[in-house]
């Protein structure tokens, strides 16, 4: 398999990993932090992830270079077995692959359009995941109007909505109006 194809496939896998990390960041920001969607924040997160993966590949390339150097320095090249000669060739290709993948990740991290597209894809994935989770939960909580306890459960649901959801909305509105944090 050509090294360019290996690098392309490695890049696709790495970008998929970054997209998943950004998707999780979007979900946590929305649910745990109650933060609004911020493209710049998540673009920075995507870039950090890509640059971290690039550094990992650079380090892996250096580790492979050291392994290759150790193999060649331990004996004369003519004394190497056929397997060791194949290992030398494979280590050389692995080093080149890690180096090219690191460069490709940096190139994507530097490309605003590709980063924005990756973040949009992560946002759609986060939205789909939340939608699926909500749908599943609503199906479990499905309400049957013919259920004899319908009115009791309705009152409990309404009370929970008022106590939690409306209180959080009021808190956000107060903060946005500059009234500071409430005692809630």
NORCORGI-V615693 format. One record per residue. N is the residue number from 0. RES is the residue in three letters. SS is DSSP state (H for helix, E for strand, - for the rest). PHI is phi in radians with two decimals (* if undefined). OMEGA is omega as a letter, one per 40 degrees, with the letter a starting at -180 (* if undefined). Layout:
# NORCORGI-V615693
<<N & RES & SS & PHI & OMEGA> <N & RES & SS & PHI & OMEGA>>
This chain:
# NORCORGI-V615693
<<0 & UNK & - & * & a> <1 & UNK & - & -1.11 & a> <2 & UNK & H & -1.11 & i> <3 & UNK & H & -1.09 & i> <4 & UNK & H & -1.20 & i> <5 & UNK & H & -1.07 & i> <6 & UNK & H & -1.14 & i> <7 & UNK & H & -1.05 & i> <8 & UNK & H & -1.18 & i> <9 & UNK & H & -1.10 & i> <10 & UNK & H & -1.14 & i> <11 & UNK & H & -1.05 & i> <12 & UNK & H & -1.14 & a> <13 & UNK & H & -1.10 & a> <14 & UNK & H & -1.17 & i> <15 & UNK & H & -1.11 & i> <16 & UNK & H & -1.11 & i> <17 & UNK & H & -1.12 & i> <18 & UNK & H & -1.02 & i> <19 & UNK & H & -1.14 & i> <20 & UNK & H & -1.12 & i> <21 & UNK & H & -1.18 & i> <22 & UNK & H & -1.00 & i> <23 & UNK & H & -1.12 & i> <24 & UNK & H & -1.09 & i> <25 & UNK & H & -1.10 & a> <26 & UNK & H & -1.12 & i> <27 & UNK & H & -1.11 & i> <28 & UNK & H & -1.06 & a> <29 & UNK & H & -1.30 & a> <30 & UNK & H & -1.48 & a> <31 & UNK & - & -1.51 & a> <32 & UNK & - & -1.70 & a> <33 & UNK & - & 0.95 & a> <34 & UNK & - & -1.60 & i> <35 & UNK & - & -1.28 & i> <36 & UNK & - & -1.14 & a> <37 & UNK & - & -2.33 & a> <38 & UNK & H & -0.97 & a> <39 & UNK & H & -1.09 & i> <40 & UNK & H & -1.07 & a> <41 & UNK & H & -1.33 & i> <42 & UNK & H & -1.16 & i> <43 & UNK & H & -1.09 & i> <44 & UNK & H & -1.08 & i> <45 & UNK & H & -1.10 & i> <46 & UNK & H & -1.08 & i> <47 & UNK & H & -1.03 & i> <48 & UNK & H & -1.09 & a> <49 & UNK & H & -1.14 & a> <50 & UNK & H & -1.19 & i> <51 & UNK & H & -1.15 & i> <52 & UNK & H & -1.14 & i> <53 & UNK & H & -1.11 & i> <54 & UNK & H & -1.07 & i> <55 & UNK & H & -1.04 & i> <56 & UNK & H & -1.22 & i> <57 & UNK & H & -1.09 & i> <58 & UNK & H & -1.13 & i> <59 & UNK & H & -1.12 & i> <60 & UNK & H & -1.08 & i> <61 & UNK & H & -1.18 & i> <62 & UNK & H & -1.12 & i> <63 & UNK & H & -1.16 & i> <64 & UNK & H & -1.06 & i> <65 & UNK & H & -1.14 & i> <66 & UNK & H & -1.10 & a> <67 & UNK & H & -1.16 & a> <68 & UNK & H & -1.11 & i> <69 & UNK & H & -1.09 & a> <70 & UNK & H & -1.14 & a> <71 & UNK & H & -1.37 & a> <72 & UNK & H & -1.44 & a> <73 & UNK & - & -1.33 & a> <74 & UNK & - & -2.75 & i> <75 & UNK & - & -1.22 & a> <76 & UNK & H & -1.00 & a> <77 & UNK & H & -1.22 & a> <78 & UNK & H & -1.52 & a> <79 & UNK & - & -1.29 & i> <80 & UNK & - & -1.33 & i> <81 & UNK & H & -1.07 & i> <82 & UNK & H & -1.10 & i> <83 & UNK & H & -1.16 & i> <84 & UNK & H & -1.12 & i> <85 & UNK & H & -1.14 & i> <86 & UNK & H & -1.06 & i> <87 & UNK & H & -1.02 & a> <88 & UNK & H & -1.11 & a> <89 & UNK & H & -1.14 & i> <90 & UNK & H & -1.12 & i> <91 & UNK & H & -1.10 & i> <92 & UNK & H & -1.15 & i> <93 & UNK & H & -1.08 & i> <94 & UNK & H & -1.08 & a> <95 & UNK & H & -1.10 & i> <96 & UNK & H & -1.09 & i> <97 & UNK & H & -1.09 & a> <98 & UNK & H & -1.11 & a> <99 & UNK & H & -1.17 & i> <100 & UNK & H & -1.16 & i> <101 & UNK & H & -1.06 & i> <102 & UNK & H & -1.14 & i> <103 & UNK & H & -1.12 & i> <104 & UNK & H & -1.14 & i> <105 & UNK & H & -1.12 & i> <106 & UNK & H & -1.08 & i> <107 & UNK & H & -1.17 & i> <108 & UNK & H & -1.08 & a> <109 & UNK & H & -1.47 & a> <110 & UNK & - & -1.67 & a> <111 & UNK & H & -0.99 & a> <112 & UNK & H & -1.13 & a> <113 & UNK & H & -1.17 & i> <114 & UNK & H & -1.14 & i> <115 & UNK & H & -1.08 & i> <116 & UNK & H & -1.12 & i> <117 & UNK & H & -1.10 & a> <118 & UNK & H & -1.17 & i> <119 & UNK & H & -1.07 & i> <120 & UNK & H & -1.09 & i> <121 & UNK & H & -1.15 & i> <122 & UNK & H & -1.11 & i> <123 & UNK & H & -1.11 & i> <124 & UNK & H & -1.12 & i> <125 & UNK & H & -1.12 & i> <126 & UNK & H & -1.07 & i> <127 & UNK & H & -1.09 & a> <128 & UNK & H & -1.13 & i> <129 & UNK & H & -1.15 & i> <130 & UNK & H & -1.08 & i> <131 & UNK & H & -1.10 & i> <132 & UNK & H & -1.13 & i> <133 & UNK & H & -1.15 & i> <134 & UNK & H & -1.06 & i> <135 & UNK & H & -1.07 & a> <136 & UNK & H & -1.17 & i> <137 & UNK & H & -1.13 & i> <138 & UNK & H & -1.12 & i> <139 & UNK & H & -1.20 & a> <140 & UNK & - & -1.69 & a> <141 & UNK & - & -0.93 & a> <142 & UNK & - & -1.91 & i> <143 & UNK & - & -1.86 & a> <144 & UNK & - & -1.11 & i> <145 & UNK & - & -1.51 & i> <146 & UNK & - & -1.13 & a> <147 & UNK & - & -1.04 & a> <148 & UNK & - & -1.67 & a> <149 & UNK & H & -0.94 & a> <150 & UNK & H & -1.11 & i> <151 & UNK & H & -1.08 & i> <152 & UNK & H & -1.13 & i> <153 & UNK & H & -1.11 & i> <154 & UNK & H & -1.10 & i> <155 & UNK & H & -1.12 & i> <156 & UNK & H & -1.12 & a> <157 & UNK & H & -1.13 & i> <158 & UNK & H & -1.08 & i> <159 & UNK & H & -1.10 & i> <160 & UNK & H & -1.05 & a> <161 & UNK & H & -1.12 & a> <162 & UNK & H & -1.20 & a> <163 & UNK & H & -1.76 & a> <164 & UNK & H & -1.11 & a> <165 & UNK & H & -1.20 & i> <166 & UNK & H & -1.12 & i> <167 & UNK & H & -1.15 & i> <168 & UNK & H & -1.10 & i> <169 & UNK & H & -1.11 & i> <170 & UNK & H & -1.02 & i> <171 & UNK & H & -1.12 & i> <172 & UNK & H & -1.13 & i> <173 & UNK & H & -1.10 & i> <174 & UNK & H & -1.11 & i> <175 & UNK & H & -1.14 & i> <176 & UNK & - & -1.44 & i> <177 & UNK & - & 1.41 & a> <178 & UNK & - & -1.52 & i> <179 & UNK & - & 1.35 & a> <180 & UNK & - & -1.32 & i> <181 & UNK & - & -1.59 & i> <182 & UNK & - & -1.41 & a> <183 & UNK & - & -1.13 & *>>
